[in-house]
Amino acid sequence: MAFIYYVTQIQFEFGAVRLLKAECERVGITRPLIVTDPGVKAAGVLQKAIDALGGLPHAVFDQTPSNPTEAAVRAAVALYKEQRCDGLIAVGGGSAIDCAKGVAIAATHEGPLTHYATIEGGSARITDKAAPLIAVPTTSGTGSEVARGAIIIVDDHRKLGFHSWHLVPRTAICDPELTLGLPPRLTAATGMDAIAHCMETFMAPAFNPPADGIGLDGLERGWAHIERATRDGSDRDARAALMSASMQGAMAFQKGLGCVHSLSHSLGGVNPQLHHGTLNAMFLPAVVRFNAEAESVRKENRLQRMAHAMGLASAGDIPDAIKDMNARLGLPSGLAAMGVQRDWYDRIIEGALADHCHKTNPRLASAEDYEAMLTASL
């Protein structure tokens, strides 16, 4: 049976952050905890959100790490309870939004956070008690503002997924103006994250035609505008297109992702300093080649349809086109340039095989397959 579910209210326009107080009132949040990170605060974006609250009482947790951790969730939960907050506002990229989703669970549910991880059977344990969340993305990449999942590094160093419809933000305030000052390298890395979401979910075998259409359109928008947005951070049309691609990729990936994310999640747990979007960009060429042999991909001509959206002549051009795009965007040439070592392979492969995205790839990968993909991406 196919399960197709679209529930998030989205406010999408330049200047949409001004709606923050009204959205708090609509959702019923009277004393929010704002979850953000030092970079967003330093850039002045946090202050824009605070100004938009128009004096609404609030607290701020601004210590979200680049990859959210269970320790950061605990610290934010302590502040949430101390300040008697009744809801959350995430202002930042995927890390801040995912951290806030962790708080939404931990502040309202008993037991350790790992009890609610997807691979631990925890999705069904997340209830409607989860704290209400409004998401204000400041990057165009993860799309966590419209998604039911969060990725958090837990205390035992695993990078785990947490998934529940109760974690979907009540409102996503998508304001491309908040991304205008994003540095080129971060624009490129987060933009490739969005493109990876659109591509992987389109290749995933589950039946969900709306997700396919949303993902394919998101790929076309993202691929056509990522260079412009990276080259000129003030290009409003390009920034809006990338933010839309990010949102669309996450709306679509309820259908499932695949080996790109299995590997990125696992490697991000081995070395939390590695940027998730950059890792996705590194793995995409090898995974596209691997998926080209999948029956569902071939039967439904999915690679050729992606090639058309990317303006390429044939499906076989996709892997090299991604590598060329990575180079033009100034991203690393491969995993080795990011410091990844071959002696990490066993840990990466073990994590990838256990990851929640492993089984939704159109072609089930073995340990040997993952090793080949790592070597091809090195």
DABEL-V375188 format. One record per backbone hydrogen bond with DSSP energy under -0.5 kcal/mol. NH is the residue of the N-H (numbers start at 1). CO is the residue of the C=O. If there is no record, write none. Layout:
# DABEL-V375188
NH&CO + NH&CO
This chain:
# DABEL-V375188
4&2 + 9&170 + 10&8 + 11&172 + 12&10 + 13&11 + 13&174 + 16&13 + 18&15 + 19&16 + 20&17 + 21&52 + 23&19 + 24&20 + 25&21 + 26&22 + 27&23 + 28&24 + 29&24 + 30&28 + 32&57 + 33&87 + 34&32 + 34&59 + 35&33 + 35&89 + 36&34 + 36&61 + 41&37 + 42&38 + 43&39 + 44&41 + 45&40 + 46&40 + 48&44 + 49&45 + 50&46 + 51&47 + 52&48 + 53&49 + 53&50 + 54&51 + 55&50 + 56&53 + 59&32 + 61&34 + 62&60 + 64&36 + 70&153 + 73&69 + 74&70 + 75&71 + 76&72 + 77&73 + 78&74 + 79&75 + 80&76 + 81&77 + 82&78 + 83&79 + 84&81 + 85&80 + 86&31 + 87&31 + 88&132 + 89&33 + 90&134 + 91&35 + 91&89 + 92&90 + 92&136 + 97&93 + 98&94 + 99&95 + 100&96 + 101&97 + 102&98 + 103&99 + 104&100 + 105&101 + 106&102 + 107&103 + 108&105 + 109&105 + 115&112 + 116&113 + 117&114 + 118&161 + 120&117 + 121&118 + 122&117 + 125&122 + 126&122 + 126&123 + 127&125 + 130&127 + 131&104 + 134&88 + 135&171 + 136&90 + 138&92 + 141&139 + 146&143 + 147&144 + 150&162 + 152&150 + 152&160 + 153&68 + 154&152 + 154&158 + 157&154 + 160&152 + 160&158 + 162&150 + 164&148 + 167&164 + 168&165 + 170&133 + 171&133 + 172&9 + 173&135 + 173&171 + 174&11 + 174&172 + 175&173 + 176&174 + 178&175 + 179&176 + 180&177 + 182&179 + 187&183 + 188&184 + 189&185 + 190&186 + 191&187 + 192&188 + 193&189 + 194&190 + 195&191 + 196&192 + 197&193 + 198&194 + 199&195 + 200&196 + 201&197 + 202&198 + 203&199 + 204&200 + 208&206 + 212&208 + 213&209 + 214&210 + 215&211 + 216&212 + 217&213 + 218&214 + 219&215 + 220&216 + 221&217 + 222&218 + 223&219 + 224&220 + 225&221 + 225&222 + 226&222 + 229&225 + 230&226 + 231&227 + 232&228 + 235&232 + 236&234 + 239&235 + 240&236 + 241&237 + 242&238 + 243&239 + 244&240 + 245&241 + 246&242 + 247&243 + 248&244 + 249&245 + 250&246 + 251&247 + 252&248 + 253&249 + 254&251 + 255&252 + 256&253 + 261&258 + 262&258 + 263&259 + 264&260 + 265&261 + 266&262 + 267&263 + 268&264 + 269&265 + 269&266 + 270&266 + 271&267 + 274&271 + 279&275 + 280&276 + 281&277 + 282&278 + 283&279 + 284&280 + 285&281 + 287&283 + 288&284 + 289&285 + 290&286 + 291&287 + 292&288 + 293&290 + 294&291 + 298&294 + 299&295 + 300&296 + 301&298 + 302&297 + 305&301 + 306&302 + 307&303 + 308&304 + 309&305 + 310&306 + 311&308 + 312&307 + 317&314 + 318&315 + 321&317 + 322&318 + 323&319 + 324&320 + 325&321 + 326&322 + 327&323 + 328&324 + 329&325 + 330&326 + 330&327 + 331&326 + 335&377 + 336&378 + 338&334 + 338&335 + 339&336 + 340&335 + 344&341 + 345&342 + 347&344 + 348&344 + 349&345 + 350&346 + 351&347 + 352&348 + 353&349 + 354&350 + 355&351 + 355&352 + 358&355 + 360&357 + 361&358 + 370&366 + 371&367 + 372&368 + 373&369 + 374&370 + 375&371 + 376&372 + 377&373 + 378&374 + 378&375
